[in-house]
């Protein structure tokens, strides 16, 4: 065409879509400036008044060279824009609401979800008028990424910015709850905060072994200790703690218990366990509980106790740690705790001590760990071995019970059946059986030139593992 003239030239048979803009301005100026400065191009069909979806415009004219044929998309900006203000709001632990803004009238939306660095999975929202959608397939505590695009007759818009969140979850239960005396009639609780999303903690207390649990205190988040100063003398108390957030409560941690000492006004012979951090073969053991352990399981840790005796007591205080069976007979090898030797009698003294090195559970049976105060003039370990006790008293306290598992006849090591393909990794299961009572097990792997050891993993049942690649020196390939 000549410069400066507007031409209406819809292509016969082209689809007619009313969503496109009716008018736009096209600048046709070339590098030599010979064309008109601007002109208006009307793509509406003169008969029906709608705009073509796409059309071909030939700008070659009489003077060559010009551009070749190009395609001009006249769709309005609302057909290509991405949804905005894309927001993720958890409504429940497994319900997530998605909201967004969009200015236009699309046919619907396409929502995509993936775990971090995972594959996108699409879900269609068939209504173009909605601006919210609920995902009921999410899992509590999981991380997700979302994005959304609008669907139109002519195609789909670009996706929105990626929105990310971690779904809420209940907090984890506190761990390693410990109880210690904080005064004559006060006890301090200490625990490990195992959660990252708690709003606070609840402390519950029970008087005696059969009383009702009562909430004693509600604490803020990140708190890991609390003191109860409203106690009575010579009374057993049990405590437990749980975490909470807006979604609910964690499980309670294992309860701990302690008996308060006698009140002031004179002292008798007594020993009161103020706290204990003990482990059988590296498994944490809570006082007042029952545990399964291997024959001669190793006991490690520390404990604290308050020991009192009358003023003028002619015999030095001595304390023994040892096991007794169900009939009260001493089993295993009891030990004297020397940190308690010769303590002043009244009002007593709170002492912290470590379990002596090499102290082990008995070889068999169900047994109870006792802490006993010995006042006899003879050797305290001999006194422990010759006496029988099944009931607690002011001078002796039970710590926990241990059920000894049957010992294996021998140590065994075997390769479980496995098959693989040349060039691919082969998982080679190795079964190890030991008599127990040890805190570490080691084994070695020997391979020949046809194999390469890529990775070695120790199963969750093993407390410790050590791997070493050995050269083949005897012609044997294997483990």
C-alpha positions as CSV (number, residue, x, y, z in Angstrom):
1,X,0.0,0.0,0.0
2,X,0.9,3.6,-0.2
3,X,2.1,5.6,2.8
4,X,-0.4,7.1,5.1
5,X,-3.5,5.0,4.1
6,X,-5.3,2.7,6.5
7,X,-6.5,-0.6,5.0
8,X,-9.0,-3.0,6.5
9,X,-8.0,-6.4,5.2
10,X,-9.2,-9.4,7.3
11,X,-8.1,-12.8,5.9
12,X,-11.1,-14.8,4.7
13,X,-11.8,-17.8,6.9
14,X,-9.7,-16.7,9.8
15,X,-11.2,-17.5,13.3
16,X,-13.0,-14.6,14.9
17,X,-12.3,-14.1,18.7
18,X,-14.0,-11.3,20.4
19,X,-11.5,-11.2,23.2
20,X,-8.9,-9.5,21.0
21,X,-8.4,-5.8,21.0
22,X,-10.4,-3.9,18.4
23,X,-7.8,-1.2,17.6
24,X,-4.1,-0.7,18.0
25,X,-1.4,1.5,16.6
26,X,1.4,0.2,14.4
27,X,4.5,2.3,13.6
28,X,5.7,1.4,10.1
29,X,8.6,3.7,9.8
30,X,11.6,2.1,8.2
31,X,15.3,2.9,8.5
32,X,15.2,5.4,5.7
33,X,12.1,7.1,7.1
34,X,10.2,6.8,3.7
35,X,7.1,5.3,5.3
36,X,4.4,7.2,7.1
37,X,5.1,8.1,10.7
38,X,2.2,6.0,12.0
39,X,-1.2,4.7,10.9
40,X,-4.1,2.9,12.5
41,X,-4.8,-0.7,11.5
42,X,-8.3,-1.9,12.1
43,X,-8.5,-5.7,12.1
44,X,-12.3,-6.0,12.7
45,X,-14.3,-7.9,10.2
46,X,-16.5,-5.2,8.5
47,X,-19.5,-7.6,8.3
48,X,-19.6,-9.1,11.8
49,X,-17.6,-6.6,13.8
50,X,-15.2,-9.0,15.5
51,X,-11.4,-9.1,15.4
52,X,-9.4,-11.8,13.8
53,X,-7.3,-13.9,16.2
54,X,-4.1,-13.6,14.1
55,X,-3.3,-12.3,10.7
56,X,-0.4,-12.0,8.3
57,X,0.9,-8.6,7.4
58,X,3.2,-8.3,4.3
59,X,5.4,-5.2,4.7
60,X,7.5,-5.8,1.5
61,X,5.9,-3.1,-0.8
62,X,7.5,-1.8,-4.0
63,X,10.9,-0.9,-2.6
64,X,13.0,-3.9,-1.6
65,X,14.5,-5.1,0.6
66,X,12.1,-4.8,3.5
67,X,11.2,-7.4,6.2
68,X,9.7,-10.6,5.0
69,X,6.3,-11.7,6.2
70,X,5.7,-11.5,9.9
71,X,2.8,-12.5,12.2
72,X,1.1,-10.0,14.4
73,X,-0.8,-11.1,17.5
74,X,-3.5,-8.7,18.4
75,X,-4.7,-10.3,21.5
76,X,-5.3,-7.9,24.4
77,X,-2.9,-7.7,27.3
78,X,-5.3,-9.4,29.7
79,X,-5.1,-12.6,27.7
80,X,-1.3,-12.9,28.4
81,X,-0.9,-11.6,32.0
82,X,0.0,-13.9,34.8
83,X,-2.1,-14.2,38.0
84,X,-0.8,-11.9,40.7
85,X,-0.8,-11.9,44.5
86,X,-0.6,-15.7,44.6
87,X,-0.9,-16.7,48.3
88,X,-0.8,-20.0,50.2
89,X,-2.7,-20.2,53.6
90,X,-2.9,-23.4,55.6
91,X,-6.4,-23.9,57.0
92,X,-5.8,-27.3,58.6
93,X,-2.8,-29.7,58.9
94,X,-3.8,-31.3,55.6
95,X,-5.9,-28.5,54.0
96,X,-4.3,-25.6,52.0
97,X,-6.1,-22.6,50.5
98,X,-4.6,-20.9,47.4
99,X,-5.8,-17.4,46.5
100,X,-4.8,-15.0,43.7
101,X,-5.8,-11.9,41.7
102,X,-6.5,-11.8,38.0
103,X,-8.0,-9.0,35.9
104,X,-9.7,-10.6,32.9
105,X,-12.2,-13.4,32.0
106,X,-10.2,-16.6,31.4
107,X,-11.7,-20.0,30.7
108,X,-10.1,-21.3,33.9
109,X,-6.7,-21.8,35.6
110,X,-4.0,-24.3,35.8
111,X,-2.5,-25.0,39.2
112,X,0.8,-26.8,39.5
113,X,2.4,-28.3,42.6
114,X,5.7,-30.0,43.3
115,X,8.0,-30.9,46.2
116,X,11.2,-28.9,46.2
117,X,13.2,-29.8,43.1
118,X,10.6,-32.4,42.1
119,X,8.3,-32.7,39.1
120,X,5.4,-30.3,38.5
121,X,1.9,-32.0,38.7
122,X,-1.0,-30.0,37.2
123,X,-4.6,-29.6,38.4
124,X,-7.2,-27.7,36.4
125,X,-9.6,-25.2,37.9
126,X,-12.4,-25.1,35.3
127,X,-14.1,-21.9,36.4
128,X,-12.6,-18.6,35.2
129,X,-14.5,-16.5,37.8
130,X,-13.0,-18.1,40.9
131,X,-9.9,-16.6,42.6
132,X,-9.4,-19.3,45.3
133,X,-8.9,-23.1,45.3
134,X,-8.4,-25.6,48.2
135,X,-5.8,-28.4,48.0
136,X,-6.9,-31.3,50.3
137,X,-4.1,-33.7,49.3
138,X,-1.2,-32.0,51.2
139,X,0.6,-33.7,54.1
140,X,1.3,-32.2,57.5
141,X,4.9,-31.0,57.8
142,X,5.8,-31.4,54.1
143,X,7.4,-28.7,51.9
144,X,5.6,-27.7,48.7
145,X,5.9,-25.2,45.8
146,X,3.0,-23.9,43.7
147,X,2.5,-21.8,40.6
148,X,-0.6,-20.9,38.6
149,X,-1.5,-19.8,35.0
150,X,-4.7,-18.6,33.3
151,X,-6.3,-20.6,30.4
152,X,-7.7,-18.7,27.4
153,X,-9.1,-19.8,24.0
154,X,-5.8,-18.7,22.4
155,X,-3.6,-20.5,24.9
156,X,-2.3,-20.2,28.4
157,X,-0.7,-17.2,30.1
158,X,2.8,-17.3,31.7
159,X,2.9,-18.9,35.2
160,X,2.9,-16.8,38.3
161,X,5.9,-16.4,40.6
162,X,6.5,-19.7,42.6
163,X,5.0,-19.7,46.1
164,X,6.5,-21.9,48.7
165,X,5.6,-23.1,52.2
166,X,6.0,-25.9,54.7
167,X,2.6,-27.3,55.9
168,X,2.1,-27.0,59.7
169,X,2.5,-30.0,62.0
170,X,2.1,-30.8,65.6
171,X,5.3,-30.1,67.6
172,X,7.6,-32.9,68.6
173,X,7.5,-34.1,72.2
174,X,10.1,-32.8,74.6
175,X,13.0,-35.3,75.3
176,X,15.2,-36.3,78.2
177,X,13.0,-34.9,81.0
178,X,15.1,-34.9,84.2
179,X,14.0,-34.1,87.8
180,X,16.2,-32.7,90.5
181,X,15.8,-31.2,94.0
182,X,15.9,-27.4,94.0
183,X,15.5,-27.0,97.7
184,X,14.0,-28.8,100.7
185,X,10.5,-28.7,99.2
186,X,11.2,-27.7,95.6
187,X,12.0,-29.7,92.4
188,X,13.4,-28.5,89.1
189,X,12.4,-30.0,85.7
190,X,14.8,-29.8,82.8
191,X,14.1,-31.1,79.3
192,X,15.3,-30.8,75.7
193,X,13.2,-28.8,73.3
194,X,12.9,-31.2,70.3
195,X,10.6,-29.0,68.2
196,X,11.0,-25.9,66.1
197,X,7.3,-24.9,65.9
198,X,6.0,-25.0,69.4
199,X,4.1,-22.0,70.9
200,X,4.8,-23.2,74.4
201,X,4.9,-26.1,76.9
202,X,2.5,-27.6,79.5
203,X,3.8,-29.1,82.7
204,X,1.6,-31.7,84.4
205,X,2.0,-33.2,87.9
206,X,0.6,-36.2,89.8
207,X,0.8,-36.9,93.5
208,X,1.7,-40.5,94.3
209,X,1.5,-43.4,91.9
210,X,-2.3,-43.5,91.3
211,X,-3.4,-39.8,91.6
212,X,-4.9,-37.7,88.8
213,X,-2.7,-35.7,86.5
214,X,-3.1,-32.0,87.0
215,X,-1.8,-29.2,84.8
216,X,0.7,-27.2,86.9
217,X,2.0,-24.6,84.4
218,X,1.9,-23.2,80.9
219,X,5.2,-21.9,79.6
220,X,6.4,-20.0,76.6
221,X,8.2,-21.4,73.6
222,X,11.9,-22.3,73.8
223,X,11.7,-22.7,77.6
224,X,13.5,-25.9,78.8
225,X,13.2,-25.8,82.6
226,X,10.7,-25.1,85.4
227,X,10.7,-25.2,89.2
228,X,7.8,-26.5,91.3
229,X,8.0,-25.0,94.8
230,X,4.6,-26.0,96.0
231,X,5.4,-29.5,97.4
232,X,4.9,-31.4,100.7
233,X,7.5,-33.3,102.7
234,X,8.0,-37.0,102.3
235,X,5.6,-37.1,99.3
236,X,6.2,-38.8,95.9
237,X,5.5,-36.6,92.8
238,X,5.5,-37.5,89.1
239,X,5.9,-34.9,86.3
240,X,5.5,-34.9,82.5
241,X,5.7,-32.3,79.8
242,X,4.3,-31.7,76.4
243,X,4.6,-29.0,73.7
244,X,1.7,-27.3,71.9
245,X,1.0,-24.9,69.0
246,X,-2.1,-23.5,67.3
247,X,-2.7,-26.9,65.6
248,X,-2.6,-29.1,68.7
249,X,-0.4,-30.9,71.2
250,X,2.6,-33.2,71.0
251,X,2.8,-36.5,72.9
252,X,3.9,-36.3,76.5
253,X,7.5,-37.1,77.2
254,X,8.2,-40.0,79.6
255,X,7.2,-39.2,83.1
256,X,9.8,-38.8,85.9
257,X,9.1,-39.1,89.6
258,X,10.8,-38.3,92.9
259,X,10.0,-38.3,96.6
260,X,10.6,-35.1,98.6
261,X,12.8,-35.4,101.7
262,X,11.4,-35.2,105.2
263,X,10.8,-31.7,106.5
264,X,13.1,-29.8,108.8
265,X,13.1,-30.4,112.5
266,X,15.6,-33.3,112.7
267,X,17.0,-35.8,110.2
268,X,16.6,-39.6,110.0
269,X,18.4,-42.1,107.8
270,X,17.3,-41.4,104.2
271,X,18.4,-41.3,100.6
272,X,16.4,-39.4,98.0
273,X,17.1,-39.7,94.3
274,X,17.1,-36.1,93.0
275,X,17.9,-36.9,89.3
276,X,19.4,-39.5,87.0
277,X,20.7,-39.5,83.5
278,X,21.4,-43.2,82.7
279,X,21.8,-45.2,79.6
280,X,21.9,-49.0,79.0
281,X,24.1,-49.7,75.9
282,X,23.5,-46.1,74.8
283,X,19.7,-46.3,75.2
284,X,18.4,-43.6,77.6
285,X,16.7,-45.1,80.7
286,X,14.1,-43.2,82.7
287,X,13.7,-43.9,86.4
288,X,10.6,-45.9,87.3
289,X,10.4,-47.7,83.9
290,X,11.1,-51.2,82.5
291,X,13.7,-51.8,79.8
292,X,14.9,-54.7,77.7
293,X,18.6,-55.1,77.4
294,X,21.3,-57.5,76.3
295,X,23.2,-59.7,78.7
296,X,25.7,-57.7,80.7
297,X,24.6,-54.4,79.1
298,X,26.8,-51.5,79.9
299,X,25.4,-48.8,82.2
300,X,26.7,-45.3,81.9
301,X,25.6,-41.9,83.1
302,X,25.2,-39.9,86.3
303,X,22.8,-39.5,89.2
304,X,22.3,-37.2,92.1
305,X,20.8,-38.0,95.5
306,X,20.2,-36.3,98.9
307,X,21.5,-38.3,101.8
308,X,20.6,-37.5,105.5
309,X,21.4,-39.1,108.8
310,X,20.9,-38.1,112.4
311,X,23.4,-35.7,114.0
312,X,26.1,-37.6,115.9
313,X,25.8,-40.7,113.8
314,X,28.8,-42.9,114.7
315,X,29.1,-44.6,111.3
316,X,30.1,-42.9,108.0
317,X,27.5,-42.7,105.3
318,X,28.1,-45.2,102.4
319,X,26.0,-45.7,99.3
320,X,25.9,-48.7,97.0
321,X,24.6,-49.1,93.4
322,X,23.5,-52.6,92.4
323,X,21.0,-55.0,90.9
324,X,18.5,-57.3,92.7
325,X,16.3,-60.0,91.3
326,X,12.6,-60.4,91.9
327,X,13.2,-62.1,95.2
328,X,15.4,-59.3,96.4
329,X,18.7,-61.2,96.1
330,X,21.8,-59.3,94.9
331,X,22.9,-60.2,91.3
332,X,25.8,-59.0,89.3
333,X,28.5,-56.9,90.8
334,X,27.4,-54.0,93.0
335,X,29.7,-51.0,93.5
336,X,30.2,-48.4,96.2
337,X,29.7,-44.8,95.1
338,X,32.6,-43.1,96.8
339,X,31.3,-39.5,96.3
340,X,28.8,-40.2,99.1
341,X,31.3,-41.4,101.7
342,X,31.4,-39.6,105.0
343,X,28.8,-36.9,104.2
344,X,27.5,-34.7,107.1
345,X,24.3,-36.0,108.6
346,X,21.7,-33.2,109.0
347,X,20.3,-31.4,107.0
348,X,22.1,-33.6,104.5
349,X,23.8,-32.8,101.2
350,X,22.9,-33.2,97.6
351,X,25.6,-35.0,95.7
352,X,26.2,-35.6,92.0
353,X,28.1,-38.7,90.9
354,X,29.0,-40.7,87.9
355,X,28.3,-44.4,87.4
356,X,31.7,-46.2,87.8
357,X,33.4,-47.4,84.6
358,X,32.5,-50.9,83.5
359,X,29.3,-51.3,85.6
360,X,27.1,-53.8,83.8
361,X,23.7,-55.3,84.1
362,X,23.4,-59.0,85.1
363,X,23.7,-61.8,82.6
364,X,20.1,-62.9,82.7
365,X,16.7,-62.5,84.3
366,X,14.5,-59.5,85.2
367,X,16.3,-57.3,87.7
368,X,15.9,-54.0,89.5
369,X,18.6,-51.3,89.9
370,X,18.8,-50.1,93.5
371,X,20.5,-47.2,95.2
372,X,21.0,-48.1,98.9
373,X,22.4,-46.4,101.9
374,X,24.5,-48.8,104.1
375,X,25.1,-48.0,107.7
376,X,26.6,-51.4,108.8
377,X,30.2,-51.4,110.1
378,X,31.2,-54.0,107.6
379,X,32.1,-53.6,104.0
380,X,29.1,-51.9,102.2
381,X,29.3,-54.1,99.1
382,X,29.4,-57.2,101.3
383,X,26.4,-55.9,103.2
384,X,24.5,-55.3,99.9
385,X,25.3,-58.9,98.7
386,X,24.1,-60.6,101.9
387,X,20.8,-58.6,102.4
388,X,17.5,-59.0,100.6
389,X,15.1,-56.2,99.7
390,X,12.0,-56.0,97.5
391,X,10.4,-52.9,98.9
392,X,11.5,-49.3,99.0
393,X,12.4,-47.7,102.3
394,X,13.9,-44.4,103.4
395,X,17.4,-45.9,103.0
396,X,16.9,-47.6,99.6
397,X,15.3,-46.5,96.4
398,X,14.5,-48.3,93.1
399,X,15.8,-46.7,89.9
400,X,14.4,-48.9,87.0
401,X,13.8,-52.5,86.0
402,X,15.8,-54.4,83.3
403,X,14.6,-57.5,81.4
404,X,17.7,-59.3,80.0
405,X,17.3,-60.7,76.5
406,X,18.6,-64.2,75.9
407,X,22.2,-64.2,74.7
408,X,23.2,-65.5,71.3
409,X,25.3,-68.7,71.3
410,X,28.0,-67.0,69.3
411,X,28.9,-64.2,67.0
412,X,27.7,-64.8,63.4
413,X,28.4,-62.9,60.2
414,X,26.7,-63.9,56.9
415,X,25.9,-62.5,53.4
416,X,22.2,-62.4,52.6
417,X,21.2,-63.4,49.0
418,X,21.7,-60.7,46.4
419,X,21.9,-60.5,42.6
420,X,22.9,-57.7,40.3
421,X,23.7,-56.7,36.7
422,X,27.1,-55.8,35.3
423,X,27.7,-52.1,35.4
424,X,24.9,-51.4,38.0
425,X,25.2,-50.9,41.7
426,X,24.6,-54.0,43.9
427,X,23.1,-53.9,47.4
428,X,24.8,-56.6,49.4
429,X,23.0,-57.2,52.7
430,X,25.2,-58.3,55.5
431,X,23.7,-59.8,58.6
432,X,25.6,-59.5,61.9
433,X,24.5,-61.3,65.1
434,X,26.4,-60.8,68.4
435,X,26.0,-61.9,72.0
436,X,25.3,-58.3,73.0
437,X,26.5,-56.3,75.9
438,X,28.9,-54.3,73.8
439,X,28.6,-50.7,72.5
440,X,30.5,-51.2,69.2
441,X,30.8,-53.8,66.5
442,X,33.3,-53.7,63.6
443,X,33.7,-55.8,60.5
444,X,35.9,-55.6,57.3
445,X,35.1,-56.0,53.6
446,X,37.5,-57.6,51.2
447,X,37.0,-57.3,47.4
448,X,38.8,-58.4,44.3
449,X,39.6,-56.5,41.1
450,X,36.3,-57.2,39.5
451,X,34.3,-55.3,42.1
452,X,34.5,-51.8,43.4
453,X,33.0,-50.7,46.8
454,X,31.0,-47.6,46.1
455,X,29.2,-47.0,49.4
456,X,28.8,-48.8,52.7
457,X,25.9,-48.2,55.0
458,X,25.3,-49.4,58.5
459,X,21.7,-50.3,59.4
460,X,19.7,-48.6,62.1
461,X,20.0,-51.5,64.5
462,X,23.8,-51.0,64.8
463,X,25.0,-48.6,67.4
464,X,28.3,-48.1,65.7
465,X,29.9,-49.4,62.5
466,X,33.4,-49.3,61.0
467,X,34.2,-50.3,57.4
468,X,37.7,-51.0,56.0
469,X,38.6,-52.1,52.5
470,X,41.2,-54.8,52.6
471,X,43.5,-56.2,49.9
472,X,42.9,-59.8,49.0
473,X,45.9,-61.8,50.3
474,X,44.5,-65.4,50.6
475,X,42.6,-65.8,47.3
476,X,39.2,-65.4,49.1
477,X,36.7,-62.9,47.8
478,X,33.9,-61.9,50.1
479,X,33.3,-60.8,53.7
